Amino acid sequence: MKDGFVKCAVASASVRVADTMYNTASIISLMRSAVQQGVRLLVLPELVTTAYTCADLFLQKSLQKGAVDAIANVVDESRNSDLLVVFGSLIPLHGRLYNCAVVVQSGRILGLVPKQHLPNYLEYYEKRWFKVPTDGNIAVEFLGQSTYFGTRLLFTCTNLPELVVACEICEDLWVPRSPSTDHAVAGATVITNCSASDELVGKEVYRRSLVETQSGRLICAYLYSDAGEGESTTDLVFSPHNLIFEDGHSLGEQREQSDTLLITEIDVQKLALERIRRQSFGYDDNMYQRIPFTLEERECALTRKIDRNPFVPSDAQTMTARCEKILTLQSLGLKKRLEHTKVKQVIVGLSGGLDSTLALLVCVRAFDALKLPRSGILAVTMPGFGTTKRTKGNATKLAKALDVAFTTISISKAVGQHFKDIGHDPAVADVTYENSQARERTQVLMDLANKRGALVIGTGDLSELALGWATYNGDHMSMYGVNASVPKTLVKHLVSYIAQISDPPLKKVLLDIVDTPVSPELLPAKHDGTISQVTEDLVGPYELHDFFLYQVVRFGYSPSKVYRLAQYAFTGIYEPAFILDWLKIFYRRFFSQQFKRSCLPDGPRIGSVSLSPRGDWRMSSDSSVALWQQELETLAN
């Protein structure tokens, strides 16, 4: 339960039609297995106590009594743990028969939730046996316990308030307005579905899409348990299909397996934070009855996939599509800006590094889309005190391969004169030494733009903005920043993608740029002419910082949760102490460098994380980091 993680499971219990004793044994076996594996919430299929395909046997007193006895046995078994179990059963109540989800924990029947939408078409005849419930809740006595029967029940965890469970049953999901919509708006973060969906050609895909869409639309975890082996095949075929989705993302899927738990962890804290961001949930609805339950507090060991590189798809096909989409968005943003300003020329400071290469590639795409000659793109390389032959050479080759205008303007003399003007000793390679070069380069670009009636295209990326790894009013500034929403871990993949679809000369130079260490090249090169100033040696691994950035900005997680997730994601790669040291630096720099983000140039948003001050990320430049530092120091101790 720590950090909002709850271990949950769905399963398809094997059944025998109308054999409630056999079915009870299947249910209890799965409950015991769940307890042994640390599961806190278990969801089982619709009418699992009897099987779904009993037909007119549902009207037999013996089967009805057998179902109630099965519930009693499950309730008795539940006394051995605090497992919250949701399972389907018929419920005879007040002279009617209902198809219900039964919610049980620790010997208590927390509630009986009737199916609201009874299918009565094609192969379904549920209204022949079951009653459509009246909307609302009533207090009832069942198996000697006082409980609630109703369509608007929320089961709320007293010691993890983000865990709020609601139930719907099979067809309830397939209708135009599913009950889960109201449940989620009222506060449910977890929707369980006890289902018995027969199998048809193509139905599996549609079923998955329903669960995926509903979980994403409602920002909830959706636990779908399908009927297991043993249902009647008189007219239908049932093939287990179990699903667990969280906010539109699959956490687990199980096909054609009975009596086997599909286990994962849902993050209800993440769901609650995302709902706060959206402001579309949590309206108080007096029709809902909130039923409390408590779970023993213990840490939930993680088994779910945590992406080490959350900005970079792991699947090659998805990666290719993502790269093409991002490049399209970047170029469309620049295309619109050029059309609006009626400017037909751009200036790009080309260092021979990844960021400026990506910016130049985006310019080429935009110009090609506008059918403007590439000669309107001026790539400017400005060698200084730390420029190496490799990067300067690659800048020259790249401009030639792309057939853009190119010029070289050395900044060494101008910066040397500036040192004299301000009384700085050039032998002192400090922040003044470095930033003077960055600002001189920006001055050259801006003045060239004025001279040519052009726009200066920014090259800085999202990761640099998060860390403040940019010279204020130097490379921090431009007239349009095409890379502002692209994290460093993704830049390399975008350039690599272009390389793979390019002709040999361009491909060769792009791949060499990809292999070049990331560096601002503001300090003199080593004696052998290689780069002396490697960025990741100074600010830390970008894959760590991009991971931190995603968890902090996208989800609003606390430092302790970010640290926990990072340890899990980077197991065997970085030691915990190493991760914690760079996490401290990330928070310090993220807070202290906000002033640079508060006055960013325009740039296109391309993903779920953006640091633009115009609505995507707003933060006072003088915000205190003390609260976050305090939590980090606690972790260190």
N, C-alpha and C positions, 0 to 999 in steps of 0.2 A: 504493500500500500504506500510505501514511501515514494514521494514525488508524484503521486497520483496514479501509479501503475497498479493495475488489478489483473491478476491472473484469471483467465476465464477459459471456458471450454464449451464446445458444442459436440454432440454425438448423435448418431443414429442407432438407437437400441434395436436389436433384433427382436422380433415379436412373433407370436402365433395368434392367428385371428381368433378372438374371443377367449383366449387362454390368459386370464388376468394373473394367474399364479406364475406362469412362465414369464410374462411381461414384467411383473413386479421384480422377479429375480434379475432380469436384465437391467432394470432401472437401478436397483440397489448395487449391482456389480459396478456399474458406471460411477455411481456416487462414491463408492469406496475407492475406486481407482483415482477419481478426481481428488479426493482428500489426500491420498498418499502422494500425489504429485503437486500438492500445494495450490490447487484450484480454489478460487473463492466464489465463482459464479458458474453454474452449470446449466445449460439449456438443452432440453430433450424434445422429441417430436410431438406433434399434434396427436391427441388420443392414443398416446403410447401405452396407457394402462390396458387398453382393450384391443388395439390396432385400429387403423382408420377405416378398414374395409369390412366392418361387421354388418353393414346394411341394416336390414330389419331386425337383426338380433339386438340392436341398440334399444329396441322397444321391449325386450325381455327383462323381466324383473331380476332374473339370475345374473345377467350380465351387468345390470346397473349396480346390484349389490357387490358383485365382484370388483367393479371399478372403485367403489367407495372403500372396500377392504384394501385394495391396492394402495389407495391414497393413505389410508391409516398406516400401512406398513412402511410407506416412504416417510411419513411423519415420524414414526418411531425410529427409523434408521437415522433420521436427521439429528436426533438428540446427541449423536456421537461426535458432532463437529459443528462449526458455524458456517458450513457450506450453504450458500444460497442456491437453491435448485428450483428451476422453472420447468414444468413438464405439462403435457396435455392430457386431459381426461374428460370424460362426460361427467356432468354434475346434475343429479336429480335435485331440484329445488322448487319448493312451492308449487308442486304439481306439474312442473315443466322439466324438460331436459335441455341442458345447455352444453355446448362444446366450449370448454374452458382451458385456460392456462392456470395451473395451480402453482402458487409461489410459497415455498416452504423453507424454513430455517430453524435449526435448533429446537425441534419439536413443536414449532408453531406454524400454523397455517396463516401466513401473512395476508393472503388475499386470493380471491377467485375472480379471474378476468375472463368474461365471456367473449366469444368470437362475435363480432358485430356484423360482418358481411358473410352471409351463408350462400355459397354458390349453388345455384339451382338451374344449371344449364349444361348441355352436352352430357358429359359423363358424371356430373355432380347432382346429387339429390338431397343435399343436407337439410333442406327445409321439410323434408319428409319426416325427419326424426328430431331435429333441434329447433329451439325457439330463438327468434331474433330478440336480443335483449333490449330493454328500455335504456336509453342513455342516462347515465348517472350511477350513483352508488347507494347501496343499502347495507346496514349492519345485519348480519345473519349468524345463526348458530350452525356449525357444521362439525361433525365428529366431536361433539362436546366442547368445541371451542367457539369463542366469539371472534368473528372475523368480518371482512368486508367482501361483498360481491358487487362488482360494478365495472363499468367501461372507462372510468376515469380514476385509476389508482396509480399513485407514484410511490415506489418503494425507495426510501431515502436512507442512506448510511449516516448514522449519527457522528461517527468519527472520521468520515471522509465525505464531506458535504457535496463534493463534486460528483459523487457516485449516486445517481438517481436512475432507477430502473423502471421501465414501463413495458407492457406486453401487448403484442398483437398476434394474431393467429392466421397463418397461411393467406387466404384470400384477402384479408384485411390490407395486405401490402399491394395487391394487384388492382385495387379499385382507384377511381380518380382522386378521391380524398381519403387517404389512409388515416386510421386513428393515430398512427405514430406522428403525424404532422402536429396534431393538437398536443400530444404527449410532450413532444420536444419543445414546442413553444411554451408549454407550462413548466418546463424545467428538466425533463428527462434527458440524460446524456447517454443512456444505454437503452436500446430497444431490443427486446428479445422476440423472436418469432418461432413459435412451435408450429411446424408445418408438416403437411403430408402431401407434397406436390408430386403427382405422377409424372412419368417421363415420356416425352414425345420428341420427335426429331426437331431440333432447333430450340427446344424449350430451355435447355441448360444455359445457353447464351443469354436468352432474354431474362431468365431468373437472376443470373449474375448481374446483369445490367441494372435490374430493378434495385437490388440490394446496394450496389455501388452508388447509384444515383441517389437513393434515399439517404444513405449515410452521409453523402457529400452535401446534399441539399439541407439536411437537418443538422449538420455538424454533430453527428452522434456516432457512437459505436453501434453496429448492427450485427446481432448474433442470430444466425439463421440455422435452425436444426431441421433436417428433412427426415421423412419416414425411412425406416431401416428395412433390412431383409426380413421377409416373412409375411408381408402384406399379400392379400389375395391377388392372383393374376387371372381371375375369372374374365375380366374385361380390360384390365389396366396392367401396366408394368410400373413398379416403383424402383427407382435406383437412387440410393442415398447421394445427396449433394449438399454438403454443409459449407457455410460461408461465414467468415468474420471480416467485416470491413470497419474502418475507422476514418471518418471524414473523407469518404470517397476513395480511400486507399485500402487495398487488400492486405490483410494481416494473415490470412490463412484460407485455404480451400481444400476440401476433401471430397473425393468422388468414389462411389461404389465401395464404401467401407462401412461395415456395421460394428458396433460394440468397440469402437476405437475413438478415443478422445482427440479432437482437434483443439490444441492448446496454444494460447498465445497470451500476451499482455496488452490490455487496452490502457490508454493514457487519458484518464478522465480529466486530469488537470489541464492537459493540452486543449481538450474540447471546451472546457469552461473558459479558458483564456481566449480562445478563438471566438467564442460567443460574445464575450464582453467587447471584443474588437468590433464585431458585426452589429451589435445592439439590436438584434432581431428576436431575441429569446428571453425567457424568464418572466413573461407577463404573469401576474397573479390571476389565477382563474379559480374562483371560489367553488366551482363544481368538482375540483380535484381533491381527493382525500390523500393526504401524505401519511404513509405508514412507515414508521422508523424501524430500522434494524441496525445491529452493530456487528462489525467484523473484528476479530482479534488483530491487533496491530503487529504486523511483522513485515520485514523487507521482502519485496518481490524480486526474485532473481530474474534478470532479463534474458529472454531467448529471442525476442522479435528482432528483426533486422533494423539496425540503425545505420543509415548511410554515412560512410566515412567522408564522402564527398557529396554533400546534399545538392549541390548545384550541378553535378555532372551525372547524367544517366549511366548506369552500368551496362545496359544493353546496347550493343553496337548499332542496331537498327534505329533504336530510339535516339541514340546519340547523334546519328547522322541527321535525322529529322529535326532534332532540337537545334543543331548548329545552323541548318538552313533557315529555320524559323527565326532564330536570333539575328542572323545577318540580314534577313529580310526586314525585320522590325527596325534595326539600326539604320539601314539604308532608306527605308520609308520615312523615318523621322527626319533625316538629313534632306531627303528629296523635298519634303513639304517645306522645310525651312528655306531652302534655296528658291523654291517656287514663290513663297510668300515675300521674300526680300528682293526677288528678281536679281539675285546675285548669281553670276555664272563662273565664279572662281573661288577656290578655297586654298588655304595654306595649311600644311601639316608639317610639324617638326618631326623629322624622321631620324630616330636615333639608331636604328638597327636592332631595337629590342621588340618584345612582343606587343606591348600596348600600342606603340606608334604604328607598327605593322598592321595591326587589326584596324586602327583608325583609317589608315590609307586604303586598305581593302574595302572598307565600307564606303569611302569616298568614291572609289572606282565604281562600285555597284550603283551608287546614287547617280553618278554622272552618266553611266550607261543607260540607266532607266529613263533619264531625262533627255537622252540622245545628245548630250553635250560632249564636245571633244575632251579627251583626257588631258590635253595640254592645258586645260583650265585648272588642273590640280598641280599645285607647286609643292613639291616635297623639298624641305630644307634641312640639310644636315649641318649641325653647328658644333664642330669638334672643339673640345675644351681641354682642361688639364688631365682628365681621366679617360678620354676617348681612346678606345683600342682600335687597332687595324681591323680586327674582326668585325666589330659593329659598324665602323665607318664603311668598310668594304661591302657589308651586307646591305646597308642603306643604299649605296650606289647601285648595286646589282638589282635590288628590288625595284627601285624607281625605273631602271631601264627595262626590266622584265614587264612592268605594268604600263610602260609607255606614257609616263607622266613627266611633266616638267620637273627639273631637278637643279638645285644649286647648292653650293657649299659656302658657308660663311663662318669663318673661324671666330670664336668669341674670346680667344686668349688675350689679344691686345686690349680689347675693350674692357675686359674684366681686370686686367693688370692696371689699366689707367684708373679704373674705379677704385681699386685698392689704394692707389696713391691719393686719390681724392678724399677718401674717408679715413686715411691713415691706418690701413690694415697691413700687417706684415704677411706677405704671400707665403712665407715659410710656415705660418700657423694654419694648418688645415682644419679649421674648426667649422662651426655652423655658418659663420659669415663667409668663409671660403667656399663652402658648398652652395649656399643659397644665392650668393651673388651670381654664380654661373646660371642657375635656373632662372633667375629674374632677367638676366641679360638675354637669354634665349627667348623668353616670352616677349621682351621688348622688341627684339628683332622680328618676331613673327607678327606682332601687332602692327608694327610700322610698315612691314611689307604688305599686310592686309590693307592698310589705309592707302598705300601707294597704288595698289592694284584693284581696289574696290572689291576685296575678297573677304571671306569669313575665315577666322582662325578656328580650326577643328581641334577640340580637346582630345587628349589621349589617355588621361588618368582613368583608372578602373575603380570598381566598387570597393575592392579590398583596401586599396590605398586610401580611399575616402574614409573608410571605417577607422583606419589606424592613423589618419592624418599624415600619411607618408607622401606629402606633397609640400612644395614651397609656397607659402601664402603669397598670392599675387605673382607667383612664378608659374610653374606647370599646373598649379591649382586653377589657373584662369584660362578661359577661352571664350569663343563666341557661340560654340555649340559643342557639348561634350558627348560624343557618340558612344563612349565606353562607360559612362557613369553608372550604369546598372549591371555591368558585366563583372563578376568576381574573377580574381586572378586565376583560380583553378580552372575556370572555364575558358579564359583567353587562349591558353595553349591549345586546347582542343579545337577552338574555332579556327585558329591559324593552321593547325594540322589538317583540318577538314578541307580548307581551301587548297592546301598543298596537294592532297590526294586527288583533287579534281582538276588540277592545273597541268599545263604542259611542262616538260622536263626542266627547262631553265628556271621557271618560276618555282616549281616544286622543290628544286635543289636549294635555292636560297631560303625559302620558307622553312624547310626542315632544319637548316642550320640555325636559323633564328630561334626555332623552337628549342634547340639544344643549347643555346647560349644562356649562361646563368643570368638571372634577373638582377639588374644593377642600374643605379642612376648614373654611374660613371662620373662622379664628381670629385673623386680622389685619384691621384696619379696611379697609373698602372704599375704592375709589378715589373721587376727588371727584365723578365722574359716577355713582357708586352701583354700579359693576360690581365683580366679584370681583378682588381684588388678589393673592390667594394661589393660584396655579394649581399643583396638585400635581406635574404632569409637568415643570414648570420647575424644581422642587426635587429630585425624585428620579429624573427621567429618563422617557423614553417607556415607558408600560406595555407596549406591544407588544414592546419589547426585553426588558424585565424578565420578562415572561411567557414569552418564548422562552428566555431564560437559565434560568428556573425549571424549565421542562419538561425541558431537556437535562440539567441538573445533578441534579435530584431523581429524575426518571423513569428516566434511563439511567446516571447516575454518570459522565458524560463529564468529561474533564480540561478546564481552562480553555482550552488551546490548541485543542482540538477544538470547544468551544463557540464560540470566537471565529471559527474557520474556517467553521463552519456558519452563524453569524450573518452573516458577510460575504457568503456565497453567497446566503442567503435574502433579505437586505436590499440586494442590489446595486442601485445607482441611487437608493436611498432615504436611506441613511446612509453617511457616509464611514467607512472602517476605524478611523481615530483616534477618531471619535465613539463608535463601538461599543465600542472597547477601554476608553475612559474610563468608560462606564457599566457595563461588565462588571466593572471593578475595584470600582466602588461597590457593585454587586450583591453580590460576594463579601464585601466588608467588612461591609455591613449584614446579609447573611444569617448570617454567623458571629456578629457582635456582638449580634444581637437574638434569639438563640435562647432567652434566658431568658423572653421573652414567650410563646414557643410552648410552653414546658415546662409552663405552667399554664393552658392554654387551656380554656375551657368546652366542654362537649359540643356536637357538631354533626354533621350527616349527611355521610358521604363520598359524593360523587357522581361521581368520576372516578378516573383512574389516578394522579393526583398529589394527595396530601393531606399536611398538615403537623401532623396530630394527634399528640400525644405518646403516644397509647394504641395504639401498634403501627405506625402508618403512617410516622412519622418520629421516630426517636430520636437525639438528638445532645446531647452535654454542652454546657452553657451556657458553659463556659470552654474550649472547643476552640480551638486555634490555627489561624489562617488563613495562617500563614507559608508553608507549602508551596505553597498556591495562589497567594499573592501573588508568590512567587519565580518561578513559571512565567509569571505575567502580566507581570512586569517583563522577563523574557526576550523575550516577544513584543513589548514596547514598544521594545526595543533592536534 
